[in-house]
Amino acid sequence: MLKFFRNLLVSFGFVGYFPILSGTITSIITALLYFLLIPPLSALGNLILIVLVLIISLIFVPIIKSAEKDMGHDSRKITIDEVIGFFFAVMFLPHNLMIFIYALILFRIFDIVKPTPINQLQKLPHGWGVLADDVAAGLCSNIIIQLLLIFFPQLF
């Protein structure tokens, strides 16, 4: 029974069990839920959200480690990391549809391509690598969007 709930959590409600594009589907669902359910946040609201995401991340590390024993290292079924990574992609950004589209696309590119040093983070043991590469992909996406907002605001 505990294994069922662990798998439910790490696969984002079993979305990770989709036969193809499970990470992308999870990211799309996360982006839609975030856009539709979380109102625009103030700077303080963003700080609180990031603290919550960091706490949730720390809670999930041992759960992911346990799941990896059954599913394999960084199994495609483990998609909770996409959820957490996407939150980093949109933190401190305006709440608008174009930003969410750019964040989703950039996040998926960084998560799939895994340029160095993101690919090095994936090698961390004990569940850390599963989360770390997605957090880094989210942060890289966020930085690019922040720069685009400064230098090319007409894109939004």
BALUMMAR-289631 format. One line per field, with one value per atom (N, C-alpha, C, O): residue number from 1; atom name; x, y, z. Coordinates in pm, whole numbers, plus 32768, in hexadecimal, padded with zeros to 4 digits. Layout:
residues N
k = [NUM/...]
a = [CA/...]
X = [X/...]
Y = [Y/...]
Z = [Z/...]
END
This chain:
residues 156
k = [1/1/1/1/2/2/2/2/3/3/3/3/4/4/4/4/5/5/5/5/6/6/6/6/7/7/7/7/8/8/8/8/9/9/9/9/10/10/10/10/11/11/11/11/12/12/12/12/13/13/13/13/14/14/14/14/15/15/15/15/16/16/16/16/17/17/17/17/18/18/18/18/19/19/19/19/20/20/20/20/21/21/21/21/22/22/22/22/23/23/23/23/24/24/24/24/25/25/25/25/26/26/26/26/27/27/27/27/28/28/28/28/29/29/29/29/30/30/30/30/31/31/31/31/32/32/32/32/33/33/33/33/34/34/34/34/35/35/35/35/36/36/36/36/37/37/37/37/38/38/38/38/39/39/39/39/40/40/40/40/41/41/41/41/42/42/42/42/43/43/43/43/44/44/44/44/45/45/45/45/46/46/46/46/47/47/47/47/48/48/48/48/49/49/49/49/50/50/50/50/51/51/51/51/52/52/52/52/53/53/53/53/54/54/54/54/55/55/55/55/56/56/56/56/57/57/57/57/58/58/58/58/59/59/59/59/60/60/60/60/61/61/61/61/62/62/62/62/63/63/63/63/64/64/64/64/65/65/65/65/66/66/66/66/67/67/67/67/68/68/68/68/69/69/69/69/70/70/70/70/71/71/71/71/72/72/72/72/73/73/73/73/74/74/74/74/75/75/75/75/76/76/76/76/77/77/77/77/78/78/78/78/79/79/79/79/80/80/80/80/81/81/81/81/82/82/82/82/83/83/83/83/84/84/84/84/85/85/85/85/86/86/86/86/87/87/87/87/88/88/88/88/89/89/89/89/90/90/90/90/91/91/91/91/92/92/92/92/93/93/93/93/94/94/94/94/95/95/95/95/96/96/96/96/97/97/97/97/98/98/98/98/99/99/99/99/100/100/100/100/101/101/101/101/102/102/102/102/103/103/103/103/104/104/104/104/105/105/105/105/106/106/106/106/107/107/107/107/108/108/108/108/109/109/109/109/110/110/110/110/111/111/111/111/112/112/112/112/113/113/113/113/114/114/114/114/115/115/115/115/116/116/116/116/117/117/117/117/118/118/118/118/119/119/119/119/120/120/120/120/121/121/121/121/122/122/122/122/123/123/123/123/124/124/124/124/125/125/125/125/126/126/126/126/127/127/127/127/128/128/128/128/129/129/129/129/130/130/130/130/131/131/131/131/132/132/132/132/133/133/133/133/134/134/134/134/135/135/135/135/136/136/136/136/137/137/137/137/138/138/138/138/139/139/139/139/140/140/140/140/141/141/141/141/142/142/142/142/143/143/143/143/144/144/144/144/145/145/145/145/146/146/146/146/147/147/147/147/148/148/148/148/149/149/149/149/150/150/150/150/151/151/151/151/152/152/152/152/153/153/153/153/154/154/154/154/155/155/155/155/156/156/156/156]
a = [N/CA/C/O/N/CA/C/O/N/CA/C/O/N/CA/C/O/N/CA/C/O/N/CA/C/O/N/CA/C/O/N/CA/C/O/N/CA/C/O/N/CA/C/O/N/CA/C/O/N/CA/C/O/N/CA/C/O/N/CA/C/O/N/CA/C/O/N/CA/C/O/N/CA/C/O/N/CA/C/O/N/CA/C/O/N/CA/C/O/N/CA/C/O/N/CA/C/O/N/CA/C/O/N/CA/C/O/N/CA/C/O/N/CA/C/O/N/CA/C/O/N/CA/C/O/N/CA/C/O/N/CA/C/O/N/CA/C/O/N/CA/C/O/N/CA/C/O/N/CA/C/O/N/CA/C/O/N/CA/C/O/N/CA/C/O/N/CA/C/O/N/CA/C/O/N/CA/C/O/N/CA/C/O/N/CA/C/O/N/CA/C/O/N/CA/C/O/N/CA/C/O/N/CA/C/O/N/CA/C/O/N/CA/C/O/N/CA/C/O/N/CA/C/O/N/CA/C/O/N/CA/C/O/N/CA/C/O/N/CA/C/O/N/CA/C/O/N/CA/C/O/N/CA/C/O/N/CA/C/O/N/CA/C/O/N/CA/C/O/N/CA/C/O/N/CA/C/O/N/CA/C/O/N/CA/C/O/N/CA/C/O/N/CA/C/O/N/CA/C/O/N/CA/C/O/N/CA/C/O/N/CA/C/O/N/CA/C/O/N/CA/C/O/N/CA/C/O/N/CA/C/O/N/CA/C/O/N/CA/C/O/N/CA/C/O/N/CA/C/O/N/CA/C/O/N/CA/C/O/N/CA/C/O/N/CA/C/O/N/CA/C/O/N/CA/C/O/N/CA/C/O/N/CA/C/O/N/CA/C/O/N/CA/C/O/N/CA/C/O/N/CA/C/O/N/CA/C/O/N/CA/C/O/N/CA/C/O/N/CA/C/O/N/CA/C/O/N/CA/C/O/N/CA/C/O/N/CA/C/O/N/CA/C/O/N/CA/C/O/N/CA/C/O/N/CA/C/O/N/CA/C/O/N/CA/C/O/N/CA/C/O/N/CA/C/O/N/CA/C/O/N/CA/C/O/N/CA/C/O/N/CA/C/O/N/CA/C/O/N/CA/C/O/N/CA/C/O/N/CA/C/O/N/CA/C/O/N/CA/C/O/N/CA/C/O/N/CA/C/O/N/CA/C/O/N/CA/C/O/N/CA/C/O/N/CA/C/O/N/CA/C/O/N/CA/C/O/N/CA/C/O/N/CA/C/O/N/CA/C/O/N/CA/C/O/N/CA/C/O/N/CA/C/O/N/CA/C/O/N/CA/C/O/N/CA/C/O/N/CA/C/O/N/CA/C/O/N/CA/C/O/N/CA/C/O/N/CA/C/O/N/CA/C/O/N/CA/C/O/N/CA/C/O/N/CA/C/O/N/CA/C/O/N/CA/C/O/N/CA/C/O/N/CA/C/O/N/CA/C/O/N/CA/C/O/N/CA/C/O/N/CA/C/O/N/CA/C/O/N/CA/C/O/N/CA/C/O/N/CA/C/O/N/CA/C/O/N/CA/C/O]
X = [8052/8000/8057/8039/80C2/811C/815F/8173/8182/81C2/8162/818E/80E3/807E/807C/807F/8076/8071/80F4/80F3/8163/81E4/81E6/820E/81BB/81BA/8157/8170/80E7/8084/80C3/80B0/810E/814C/81BD/81BF/8219/828E/826B/82B5/81FC/81D4/816B/8130/8153/80F2/806A/8034/8036/7FB3/7FB4/7F51/8023/8038/8044/8041/8053/806D/80F3/8103/8150/81D1/81C9/8228/8159/8148/8117/810A/80FD/80D8/8149/81BE/812B/8195/81F5/8267/81C9/8222/8211/81A5/827B/827A/8245/8205/825E/8228/825A/820E/82D8/830D/82D0/82B1/82BE/8281/81EE/81BF/81A7/811A/810D/80B6/8163/8162/817E/813C/81DE/81FF/818A/816E/8146/80D4/8064/8028/8047/7FDF/8005/7FB0/8082/80B2/80A2/8072/80CB/80C0/802E/800F/7FD5/7F47/7F0F/7EC8/7F2F/7EFE/7F34/7EEA/7FB5/7FF1/7FAE/7F87/7FA0/7F66/7ED5/7EAB/7E89/7DFB/7DDB/7D79/7E2D/7E09/7E57/7E27/7ECF/7F1F/7F18/7F41/7EE4/7ED5/7F5E/7FC1/7F62/7FE1/8011/7FC3/8092/80CA/811F/8160/811D/8177/8202/8214/8263/82EB/82EA/832C/82A1/8297/8252/827D/81E9/81A4/81FF/81FA/8254/82B5/831B/8340/8348/83A8/836A/83AB/82EE/82AA/829B/82B0/8275/8267/82EA/82ED/8357/83D9/8402/8437/83EA/8409/83B8/83ED/8339/82E5/8317/831D/833D/8371/83F4/840A/8449/84C7/84AC/84EB/844E/842B/83F2/8417/8397/835E/83CB/83C9/8429/8498/84E7/8507/8507/8553/8505/8540/8483/842F/8430/842F/8431/8429/84AB/84A7/851D/859D/859D/85BC/857E/857F/850F/851E/84A1/8434/8462/8449/84A5/84DA/8546/854B/859C/8603/85C4/85F4/855A/8515/84DA/84E3/849C/8460/84CA/84B1/853F/85AA/85D7/8604/85CA/85F1/859A/85CA/851C/84C1/84BD/84B3/84C5/84B0/8531/852E/85A1/8620/8642/85EC/86C4/86F4/86B2/86B3/8679/8638/85D7/85D6/8587/8523/84C7/84A6/849C/843F/83B8/8367/839E/8320/8321/82B7/8398/83A4/839C/83FA/8329/8315/82FA/82E0/82FF/82EA/8358/8345/83CB/8439/8417/8446/83C5/8398/833D/8344/82EB/8293/82E6/82D0/8344/8398/83ED/83FA/8428/847B/842E/8462/83B0/8360/8347/8344/8334/8321/8399/838A/8411/8489/848D/84C4/8454/8453/83FC/8415/8395/8338/833E/82F5/8394/8398/83C3/841A/8387/83A5/838E/83C9/833C/8319/8287/8235/8268/81DC/8183/81AF/8109/80A7/805F/7FF5/809C/8056/806F/80D1/8015/8016/8097/80CD/80C9/8144/81BA/820E/81C3/822F/8226/828B/81AE/819D/81BF/81F6/81A0/81C3/825A/8294/829A/832D/836E/83CE/833B/8373/8367/83C5/82F5/82DF/833F/837F/8349/83A1/8432/8479/8460/84EC/850B/8573/84B0/84C5/84D3/852C/847C/8483/8504/8541/852D/85AB/8620/866F/862B/869A/8692/86F8/861A/860A/8629/865F/8608/8620/86B2/86F4/86E3/876C/87D5/883F/87B8/8812/88A1/88FF/88B0/8938/898A/8953/8A0C/8A64/8A50/8A4A/8A46/8A58/89D8/89DB/8968/88EC/88FB/88CB/893E/894E/89A4/8993/89FE/8A50/89FD/8A12/899F/8949/88F5/88D8/88CE/887A/88C0/887F/8942/898F/8997/89CC/8963/8965/8916/88B1/8944/8902/888B/886F/8847/87E0/8769/8735/873D/86C9/86EA/8697/8760/8785/8791/8766/87CB/87E0/875E/8755/86FA/8678/863F/8609/864A/8615/8674/8649/86F4/8754/8758/8761/8752/875A/86DD/86E5/8669/85EF/85EA/85B9/861D/8626/8684/8665/86F4/8752/8713/8725/86C9/8684/861E/8611/85D7/8577/85BB/858C/8629/8671/86AB/86A5/86E3/8718/86A8/86BA/8636/85C2/8598/857D/8594/856B/85CA/859D/864A/86AD/869D/86A3/8689/8678/85FA/85FD/858D/8512/8522/84F0/8568/8582/85CE/85AE/8633/8680/862B/8635/85D8/857F/851F/8502/84ED/8494/84D9/849A/8559/85A4/85C4/85AE/85F7/862A/85C4/85D1/8561/84FE/8471/842C/8445/83C0/834E/82E2/8366/82FC/82D9/8271/832E/8311/82A1/8268/8282/821E/81A1/8141]
Y = [7F88/8000/807F/80DE/8080/80F3/8106/8177/8099/809F/80DF/812D/80BF/80F9/8191/81DA/81C2/8253/8297/8307/8253/828A/829B/8304/8235/823B/82A3/82E5/82B0/8316/83A1/83F5/83B9/843B/8457/84C0/83F9/8415/8418/8452/83DC/83DC/8447/8448/84A0/850D/84D3/84F0/8482/8447/83E0/83D2/839A/8333/8369/831C/83EE/8426/83EF/83DC/83D6/83A0/8317/82EB/82D6/8252/825B/81F3/82D4/82E1/82A5/82B9/825C/8216/8271/824B/82EA/8348/83D3/83F8/8420/84AD/84C7/852D/846D/847D/84FD/8540/8520/859B/8617/8678/8615/8687/8695/8705/8626/862B/8660/86B3/8631/8663/86F8/8742/8726/87B4/8808/8874/87D6/881E/8827/8891/87B9/87B9/881A/8865/8817/8871/8902/8955/8921/89AB/89D9/8A49/8983/89A5/89BA/8A1B/895E/896A/89E8/8A30/8A02/8A7A/8AF7/8B50/8AFD/8B73/8B89/8BFB/8B1D/8B29/8B34/8B74/8AF5/8AEB/8B46/8B68/8B6E/8BC2/8C51/8C6F/8CAA/8D35/8D78/8D46/8DEA/8E36/8E50/8E75/8E3E/8E49/8EC7/8EF3/8EFE/8F6C/8F31/8EB7/8F87/8F57/8EFE/8E96/8F26/8ED6/8E51/8DE8/8E54/8DDA/8D7A/8D01/8DB2/8D5F/8D22/8CAE/8D72/8D3D/8CCB/8C65/8CDD/8C73/8BF7/8B87/8C0B/8B9A/8B4F/8AD4/8B99/8B58/8B0C/8A9D/8B45/8AFE/8A7C/8A14/8A84/8A0C/89A4/892D/89D2/8976/8937/88C0/8985/894D/88E5/887C/8902/88A2/8822/87B3/8833/87BF/8770/86F5/87B6/8772/871C/86A9/8755/870A/8691/8628/86A0/862F/85C2/854B/85EA/8589/853F/84D3/8574/8531/84A0/8447/8485/83F8/83A5/832C/83E4/839C/8374/8304/83CF/83B2/8346/82EA/8350/82EB/8261/8200/8257/81D8/81A8/8132/8203/81DE/81B0/8156/81EE/81C8/8138/80F6/8107/807B/801B/7FB2/803E/7FE8/800B/7FB2/808C/80B9/80CF/80D5/80DB/80FA/818D/81E0/81AC/8235/8292/8278/82FD/8365/8329/8350/82CC/828C/82F3/8358/82DA/8337/8338/8393/82D5/82D2/8339/8364/835F/83C3/844C/8479/848F/8511/8584/85F4/8567/85D3/863D/86B1/8613/8672/86DA/874C/86B6/8718/8781/87F7/8755/87B2/8817/8890/87E5/883C/8897/890E/8860/88B0/8920/898E/8905/896E/89E3/8A56/89C7/8A35/8A92/8B0C/8A5A/8AAE/8AFC/8B6A/8AC4/8B08/8B85/8BE2/8B89/8BFB/8C55/8CB7/8C34/8C87/8D15/8D2B/8D74/8E02/8E37/8E9C/8DF3/8E23/8E51/8E1F/8EB1/8EDA/8E63/8E03/8E6D/8E02/8E1E/8E5B/8DF0/8DFF/8D86/8D3E/8D71/8CF7/8CE6/8C77/8D4F/8D43/8D19/8CCA/8D4C/8D26/8C91/8C4B/8C61/8BD3/8B7C/8B0F/8BAB/8B5F/8B5D/8AF3/8BD1/8BD5/8B80/8B36/8B8A/8B3C/8AA7/8A5B/8A7E/89F1/89C1/8958/8A0C/89E3/89E1/897F/8A4C/8A51/89E6/89A4/89D4/896E/88E4/8899/88C3/883F/8831/87C6/889B/8894/8878/881D/88C6/88B1/8828/87E9/87FB/877A/8705/86A0/8712/86A5/86A6/863E/871B/8724/8716/86DC/874C/8747/8773/8725/87F3/8822/8820/8822/881B/8820/88A7/890A/88B3/8852/880A/87BD/8824/87E2/874A/8703/8719/8687/864E/85DA/869E/8670/8663/8609/86BE/86BA/863B/8607/860B/8594/851A/84BA/851D/84AB/84A6/8445/850C/850C/8493/846E/8456/83DD/83F9/846C/838F/838D/83E9/8424/83F4/8447/84D9/8520/8506/8593/85B6/8621/855D/8577/8585/85D5/8538/853E/85CB/8601/8605/868D/86FA/875E/86E8/8755/877E/87F5/871F/8745/8792/87EB/8771/87B9/8843/88A2/884F/88D3/892C/89A1/88F4/8941/8966/89D6/890A/8928/8998/89F1/8994/89FD/8A83/8AEA/8A83/8B00/8B3B/8BB5/8AE7/8B18/8B55/8BBE/8B13/8B47/8BCF/8C2C/8BD8/8C52/8CC5/8D33/8CAB/8D14/8D46/8DBF/8CEB/8D15/8D6B/8DD1/8D42/8D90/8E18/8E7C/8E1C/8E9E/8EFB/8F71/8EC4/8F15/8F41/8FB3/8EE7/8F0A/8F79/8FD3/8F72/8FDB/9063/90CA/9063/90E1/9116/918B/90BE/90EC/90E3/912A/908D/907C/9071/900D/90D6/90CD/90BD/908F/90E4/90D7/9045/9029/8FE9/8F5A/8F2A/8EBE/8F7B/8F50/8FA2/8F8E]
Z = [8000/8000/8000/7FB8/8051/8053/7FCB/7F9F/7F8B/7F08/7EA1/7E4C/7EAA/7E51/7E62/7DFF/7EDE/7EF6/7ED0/7E9D/7EE9/7EC0/7E28/7DF5/7DE0/7D4E/7D1A/7CB6/7D60/7D3E/7D47/7CEF/7DB2/7DC7/7D64/7D24/7D56/7D01/7C6D/7C1D/7C47/7BBA/7B9D/7B31/7BFD/7BEF/7BC6/7B5B/7C20/7C0A/7B99/7B51/7B8A/7B25/7A97/7A38/7A87/7A02/79CE/7956/7A27/7A00/79BE/797E/79CC/798F/78FE/78BD/78CB/783E/77EC/780D/7782/7738/76ED/76D3/76CA/7686/76C1/76F1/76BD/76E4/7771/7789/77CC/7853/7896/78DC/7882/78BD/787F/78C5/77FE/77B9/77DF/77F6/77E6/780D/789C/78B9/78F6/797F/7982/79CB/7933/792E/78FA/792E/7894/785C/78C4/78D7/7906/796E/79DF/7A10/7A07/7A72/7A47/7A94/79CB/799A/7999/79C2/796B/7967/79F3/7A0D/7A4D/7AD6/7B19/7B5C/7B07/7B42/7B0B/7B56/7A87/7A47/7A73/7A8A/7A7D/7A9B/7B30/7B56/7B85/7C12/7C70/7CDC/7C48/7CA0/7C6E/7BFE/7CC0/7C94/7C89/7CBD/7C43/7C3F/7CCE/7D26/7CE1/7D68/7D75/7D16/7DEC/7E0D/7E22/7E1F/7E39/7E55/7ED2/7ED3/7F39/7FB2/7F94/7FC5/7F45/7F1F/7ED5/7EEA/7E7C/7E34/7E94/7E87/7EF5/7F58/7FA8/7FBF/7FD1/801C/7FC6/7FF5/7F47/7EEC/7EDB/7EDC/7ECA/7EB8/7F36/7F2C/7FAA/8027/802E/8052/800B/800B/7FA7/7FC5/7F2F/7EC9/7EF8/7EE1/7F38/7F6D/7FD9/7FDC/8032/809C/805D/8083/7FFE/7FBA/7F73/7F74/7F35/7EF1/7F53/7F36/7FC7/802C/805E/807A/8069/8094/8028/8048/7FAA/7F3E/7F22/7EE8/7F4A/7F2C/7F5E/7F0F/7FDD/8007/7FC6/7FB5/7FA4/7F60/7ED4/7EA7/7E8F/7E0A/7E14/7DC1/7E79/7E8D/7E9B/7E60/7EE7/7EF9/7E75/7E53/7E2B/7DAA/7D47/7CF7/7D4B/7CEF/7D05/7CA8/7D7E/7D9A/7D49/7D1E/7D36/7CE9/7C55/7C00/7C36/7BAD/7B5F/7AE4/7BA4/7B63/7B74/7B90/7B62/7B75/7B11/7A98/7B43/7AF4/7A8D/7A18/7ABB/7A66/7A29/7A68/79AD/796C/79B1/799A/7A07/7A52/7AC3/7AF1/7AF0/7B5A/7B18/7AD6/7B2C/7AE9/7B4B/7B20/7BCA/7C2B/7C1E/7C41/7BEB/7BD7/7B6D/7B75/7B0A/7AA8/7AE9/7AC7/7B44/7B8B/7BD9/7BCF/7C25/7C77/7C1F/7C3C/7BB6/7B5C/7B19/7B08/7AF3/7AB3/7B11/7AE5/7B91/7BF1/7BF0/7BFC/7BE3/7BDC/7B59/7B54/7AF0/7A6E/7A6F/7A22/7AC5/7AC2/7B3D/7B45/7B9D/7C16/7BF4/7B9F/7C37/7C29/7B9B/7B74/7B4F/7AC9/7AC8/7B15/7A70/7A65/7A40/7A01/7A67/7A52/79CE/79CC/795E/78DF/7887/7898/782A/77DA/778B/7786/774E/76FE/7755/7729/77CC/7825/7846/7849/785E/787C/7804/7814/778D/7714/7702/76EB/770E/7704/7771/7757/77EA/7859/783E/7855/780E/77F0/7784/7792/7718/76A9/76D5/76BD/7714/773F/77A7/77A0/7806/786C/782E/7853/77D0/7790/7740/7740/76FB/76AE/770C/76F4/7777/77D5/7818/782F/7837/787A/781D/7849/779F/7740/7710/7710/76E7/76B1/771E/7708/7794/7808/77E7/77F0/77C1/77A8/782A/7898/781A/788F/78D1/7889/7951/79BC/79E8/7A47/79A3/79CB/79C5/7A1D/795D/7951/79C2/79E8/79F8/7A69/7AE9/7B39/7AFA/7B71/7B74/7BE0/7AFF/7AF7/7B33/7B5B/7B39/7B6B/7C04/7C3C/7C48/7CDA/7D0E/7CD3/7D7B/7DAD/7E09/7E2D/7E2C/7E96/7E7D/7EDB/7E00/7DE2/7DC7/7D8F/7DEE/7DDB/7D48/7D1E/7CFA/7C6B/7C1E/7BC1/7C46/7C03/7C0E/7BAE/7C84/7C9A/7C6A/7C30/7C82/7C69/7BD7/7BBA/7B7B/7AEF/7AC4/7A6F/7AFC/7AD9/7B19/7ADC/7B92/7BD2/7B7F/7B66/7B54/7B01/7A7B/7A4B/7A3E/79BF/79D4/7980/7A44/7A64/7A79/7A47/7AC2/7ADC/7A5B/7A47/7A05/7985/7931/78F4/792E/78E4/791C/78D1/799F/79E1/79C0/79A0/79C6/79A9/791A/7901/78BC/7830/7821/77DD/7861/7856/7899/7866/790B/794E/78EF/78E5/78AA/784B/77D4/77A7/77A1/7733/775C/770D/77D6/7808/780B/77EF/782C/7833/77A7/778B/7751/76CF/765C/75F9/7669/75FE/7639/7623/7681/76C2/765E/7682/75DF/757B/755D/7522/7586/7572/75CC/75B7/7630/7694/7687/76D1]
END
